[in-house]
Amino acid sequence: EAALATFEQAMELFPRNVPLTVRYAEALIRYDDPKLAHTVLLDLLNQVPPTLEQVRLIALAASGAGDTADAHYYMAEYHAMSGSLKLAIDQLQIALGIPELDSVQEARFRARLDQFQTFFQLQENQRRQGQ
């Protein structure tokens, strides 16, 4: 509890400090507050471009918070950043199958799926032409 209180004080002094925010989110996940971790990471990652590991962390936070659709969306971004568009497409298709999606999530997921599928087809066509 003392460590989390220290993190909270530090976050007030240094909001959106990347290393601090990431470590705070990790502590929140570890000590069973993934919903707050998700919120804290969203605030940060809407301001700075995320690293691969930060995308994985926000997916973990969203999953722990019970936000399964967003967890799949973040994992799709993780796979895309890793260069695996097929896995990214699979994650978005899973996310789109979740019944509790709201209209904004569905539109965002479909738009990203369309982008990934287009890039995947281009890659496949280039691969075939290069053989």
Disulfide bonds with the S-S distance in Angstrom:
none
